[in-house]
Amino acid sequence: MKTRITLSAKILSLAALNLLLLGVTLVGLAGVQLQNLSSLLLAPTRDRILADARLLALELMDTPFDSRDKLLQKHSQNTRVTSYLYDTQGVQVVGPAMLLPPIVHTRVRQGGMNESFFVTTRKPTQYWMGVRIPIASPEGGDPLPGVLVLMSDSLWGNAYFLDLTLVGLLLLVVVLISVACWLPLIRQLTRGLSQVTSAAEQIAEGNFEVQLIADRPDELGKLGGAVNQMASRLAGFVLGQKRFLGDIAHELCSPIARINFALGILERDADPAQLEHVRDLREEVEHMSALVAELLSFSKAGMQPATVQRVPVGVADTVRRAVARETGHGTSVEITMDENLTVLADPEYLMRSLSNLVRNSIRYAGEFGPIRITAKNDHGGVVITVEDNGPGLPDDALEEVFSPFHRPEPARSRDTRGVGLGLAIVKSCIEACKGTVRCRNRQPQGLAVDIRLTAA
């Protein structure tokens, strides 16, 4: 049995590991790469400052004594640090008058022992660097040892003391360590959430056969198991509903047939004054018979979609047969498509879907102009479109129109003899063929239904 580890525990553990690795890395950088300077100064920065100090020393030797203050001031402006020059006894030689902090003064007097030093003082916070350079003796003769003192009030904002390349490397190290710690967890989370989202979308589309791998020992595994259970129960509910409808429709066929037989006898023997009432009754029975037939078709289309055998079906031939079955005198239907288009589908289901769409278009929009049926290849699939010039549907009804017994008013009414199952049957048949169907309003008016199936 797998140990259950919650996501919160994983996140806290990774955060602690992230901090630990960052601390070890920074300590390692300070211990391995740094020498005599602060942990924020690496050898390249120190070498650059030493080289700059030697150049300044040469310029000081070639500069008259009374002009050295200006030279040092110019150096301060160029480097954005304040420059002072002292001898190894801590006596200021060049630069603005300055009383050094005790610790800096002590390090200056030790200037002959070290090539450079770096000191941080507090209250106020200041950063001091001393570099040993030769200075000219006022009496002439050989140069004497001296210390160039550089001071800045800021370290992070001063590129002279702090090598920005080092800052970039440190930031890169931090980012890489954080990515190494968090990327696996983030990928697991996003992958799991994507799978759950995809499964939820398929369930919303009516595909209840989706199954998630629910062997994760955390909350996502528990969520996947809950989604699987929900899909299984929904599949049972929907299948039971369709079986119930099918059973009812099947049981109604026999009494309707007997009623029709009795009406035939009654119509033959009825008086002329009663004949009109008999015909009205026959019309109602025919409507009931059509409703039962639609219920049987709807139940059959949705009962066992997994067992549907898909075979290559010619689109153009199926469309022409559906149009010939549903159209009558005076109905105009325009067909535009490649004769060689084929799709993977159940021939009976595709024929029934197209017949229902053509029948709906004729019934609700036949008087508004020709009905157009087109088909085209589209990214590995075939899209069959049935469109009319009728009033269309309200935007909020474009999805609901595929629900059983849905009849938007006033477009659908008893006068049109619709029972609200035509498009529901289309959806069940097309989804059984592993395809999709959707409605959209045309501009400036009209309705289009798009069927998308896999190309053979």
N, C-alpha and C positions, 0 to 999 in steps of 0.2 A: 504494500500500500504506500502510495506516495505521500511524503510529508507535505502538509498544506502550509504554504507560505503566502501570506497576504501581500497585496500590492503595496500597502503602506509600509510593511516591514522591508520589502525589497527597496523601496525608495529611500528609507532612512539608512539602510545598510550601504547603499551606493553613495549617498551623500557623505557618510562617515569615511568610506574608502576614498572618495574623491579628495576630501580634506587631508587625509593621511598621506596620500600620494603627492599632493601639492606641497605639503610641509617637508616631506623627505626630499623632494626635488630641489626646493629652495635651499635647504640646509646643505645638500650636496654641492650645489653651485657655489655657495659661500665657502665651503670647506676645501673644495678642490681647485677652483679657478682663481680665487682671490689670494693676494699675497700681502703686501704691506698696507694696502688701502682699505677703505670701508667695503663692506659686502656689496655695495652698489657700484663699485668701481672695478673694472676689469683691467687686465694688462694693456690692451690697446689704448684705453683712455689715458692711463698713466704715462705710457710711452709718448703719446701725442703731447701731453702737457710738459713732459720733460724736454722734448725737442723744442717746443715753443719757448720754454724758459732759457735754454741755451742760446737760442737766437736773440732773445731779449738781452741776455748777458753780453753778447758780442756788441749789440747796439749801444748798450750802456757804456762799455769801454771806449767806444768811438765817439761818444757824446760828451760835450763839455759838462763839467760838474753842475753848473747853474742851469743847464737845460734838461737835466735828468728827470726833474719832477714832471715836466711837460711830456717827456717820452713815456714815463710810467702812467701818466693820466691818459695818454692816447691808447696805451695798452689796455687799460681798464675799460675804456669805451669800446674797443674792438672785441674784447672777450666777454664784456658784461659782468665782470667780477672786479672787485676793488683790489688793486695791487699795492704791496708795500715791500720795501727792501730793508733787511736787517743784517747786522753782522752776527757772528756766532755768540756774542756776549749779550744779545737781545737789545742792542742799541740800534735805533732806527737810523738808516742812512739816507733813503730816498722815499718820497711819498708823503701824503697828508698825515699830519700828526695823529697817532693812534696809540691808545693804551691797550695793549694786548691782554686778553683773558689769561689768568695764571697758567692754565694748562697749555695754552698756545705758546706763551712766553717760555715755559719750560722746554717744550719741544723745539723751539727755535734755538735755544742754547745748546740743545743736543744735535743741532743741524749738521755738525761735522761727523756725527756717527751714522746717520741714515741719509740715503739719497733723497727721500721724500717722506712725508707723513700726511695723514688726514685726520682731522679732529672735528667733532660736532659739539657745540656749546649750546646751553639752554638759557632761557630768560634774558634776552630773546634768543630764539633758535637761529644759529649761524653755522655755516660750514666753512672750515678753514683747511687750506692745503699749503704745505711748505715744500719748496724744492731747493736743494742746495745748488748754488751757482757761484762762480768767481766774481768778485767785485774789485774794481780798481782802487788802489790805495791813494788817499789824498796826498801823501808825501811822494808818490811815485814808487817805482820798483815793481816787484812781483805782485800779481793779484792776491787778494786775501779771500778766505772762504766766507761766503755770505748765504743768506736764506731769502728767497723770494716767497713772500706770503701772499696768498690769494684768498679772498673772502667773498662769500655769496650768501644772501639771505634766503635763497631758494635752491633746492637741489633738483627737484623734478622739473622745474621750469627752466633749468639752466643746462644747455647742451654742452657747455664747456666742461663741466664736472661729470655730467651723467651722459654716457654714450647711448644715444637713442636706438642704436642697433641692439644694444643689450636689452633695452625695454621691449623692443619688438620681439626679440627671442624669448624673453620671459613670458610675454603675453601669448606667444605661439605655443610655448610649452604648456601653459595653463589651459589653453583651448584644446590642445591635443589630449591632455590628460582627462579633461572633462568629457570630451567626445568619446574617448575610449571607455570611460566609466558609464556614460549615459546612453550611448548609441544602441547597444544591444537591447536594453530595456525599452527604449523608445520604439525601436523597430518591432519588438514583440507586441507592444501595446497597439501601435498603428496597424500592424498586420491583423491582430485579433479584432480590433474595432472595425477594420475594413471588411473582414469576413462576416461579422455580425450585421453590419450595415447592408452588405450585399444580400445576406439571407433575409433580412427584414424586408428589403425591396422586393425580393422574389415572392415572399409570402403575401405582400401587399398586392402583387400582380396575380395572385391565385395559385402560385406554384408551391404546394405544401410538401413536396417531396425533398426539399432542401434539408441537408443534414450537416451540422458543424462538428468538427473534431473537438470533443469536450473532455480531453484527458489532461488539461492544464490543472495544476493544483492551486490555482488562485481564483480571484473573482471573475476573470474572463472565462475560465473553464466552467465555473458555475453558471455564468450568463449563457454560454453556448449550450449547456445542458437544458437550461430553461427554454431557450429558443427552439431546440429540438423537440422538447415536450409540447410546446405550444403549437408547433407546426403539425405534429402528429395528431393532437386533439382537434385542431381545426380541420385537418384532412378528414378525420372521422366524422365531424359534424357535417361538413359539406357533402361528403359521400352519402351519409345517412339521409340528408335532406333530398338529394337527387334521387336516391333509391325510393324514398317515400313518395316523391312526386311521380316517379315512374310507376310505382305500384298502384297509386290512385288512378293515374291515367289509364293504366291497363284494365283495371277493374271497371272503369266507366265505359270502356268500349262496348261491352256486351249490352248494357241497358240502352245505350244510345242507338246501337244497331236495332234493338227490338222496337224502340220508339220510332225510328225511321220506317221500319216495316209496318208498324201500326198506322203511321201517318199516311203511308202509301195506300193502305186499304181505306182509311177514312177519307182521303182525298178522292178516291175513286167512287165512294158511295155517298159523299156529302152533297147536300142540296146546293144549288148555285148561290143562295143567300149565305151559306156557311163556308163556302169555298175560300173566300178572302181570309177568314179567321184561320183556317187550316194552313193556308200558305204563310201567314205571319208566324204561326207556330213552327212550321218547317224551317223558316229562316232562322229562328232562334235555335232550333236544334242543330242546324248546320253550323251556326256560330259556335255552339258548344262542342261539336265534333272537331272543328278546326282548332279550338283551344286544347282539347285533349290530344290531338295529333301533335301540336306544338310542344306540349308537355312531354310527350313520349320522345320527340326528337331532342329536346333539351336534356332530358335525363340520359338518353343513350350517348349523346355527345360528351357528357361529363363524367360518366361512370368509370370508365377504364381508359384514360388517355395514355397510360404507359404501354398498353398493348397495341396501340395503333401502329400498323405497318406502313411506313412511308416509302413510296416508290416515285420514280420520275413521272411527272404529270405535265402534259402540254398545256400551257396557260391559255393560248389563243383558242384552242379547240374547246376547252372547258368553258371559257367565257361565252363563246358563241352558242353552246348548248344551253347554258343558263339563260341567256337572253332569249333564245327561241322558246324556252319553256315558259318564261314569265311575261313576255311582251305580247300585246294584242294589237288590234287594228288602231292605227293612228299614233302609236307610241314610237318616238324617235330615240334610238340609242346609237351613239357613235363609238366605234371600237378602234383604238390606235395602239398597236404593239407589234413587236417582232414575232413572226410566226414560229421562230425556233426557241423561244423562251420556255424553259422547263423548270419545275420546282419539285422539291421533295415533300410529298404530302399524301394523305389518303384521298384517293379520287372522289369517293362519295362525300367526304367531309368538305373538300374544296368546292365541289359542285353545290352542296347545300348552302355553304356560306355565300357564294356568289349569287345564287338564286335569291336568297333572303335579301341581300343588299340591293339587287336590281328591283325586286318586288317592293321594298321600302321606298326606293327612289321614285318608282312609278306611282306608288300609292300617295306619297306625301308631296312630291314635287314634279310629277309628270306634266302638269299643266303649265309649268314655268319655262319650258324649253327642253332641248335635247339633254339626254343623260350621256355622260362621257365615261368610257372605261379605258384606262391606259395601264401599261405595265412596262417596267424598265429594270435593268440591272443596277444594283446599288451596293457597292462594297461587299461583294460575295453573296449578296442576297437579291431577291426579286421583290419589288414593291408593286402591288396591284392596287390601283386607285379607282374607286367608283364615286363620281361627283355629279351633283345636280345644281340647278339654279334656283332652288326653293328658298324658303325663309331661313333655313339653318336652325340652329339650336342656341339656347342661352349658354353662355360660357361655363356656368357652373353645372350644366347638364351634360357636357361632352364626355365626362368619365362615367357618370351615373347611368348614361343611356345604355350601357352594356349590362346593367343589373336586371335580373328577371322581373318582369311585370312593371318595369319603369316606363311611364308614358308621360313625357312633359306636356303640360297644357299651355296653350291650346293646340299645339301641333299634333298631339296624338289624342284621339277621341274615339268613342264607340262608332262614330259615323264612318271612320276610315277602316273599321273592322280589324284594327290592330289589337293584339292581346299583350303586347309588351315583352314578347319572348324572342322576336326575330333576331335582334342584335345580340342578345344573351346566347343564343344558339351559335351565332357567328363566332363570338369570342371563345366559346367552349370548343368548337370544331378547330379553329385556327390554333389555339393553344395546345390541343391534342396533337397537332401536326408540328409542334415546336416552333410556332410562329407567334407574331404579335399583331394586334389590330388596334387602331386608334381613330378617333373622329376629330375633325377640325373644321372650323367655319372658313368659307372662302370669302374673298373680297371682290366686289362689293357685297355679294350675297351668294348663298348656296352652301351646301354641306359636302364634305369630302370624307370618305372612309378609306384609310390606307391599310392594306394587308401586307405584311412583310414575312416572306418565307425563305428558307434556305434554297439557293440555286442548286439544281441537280448537276 
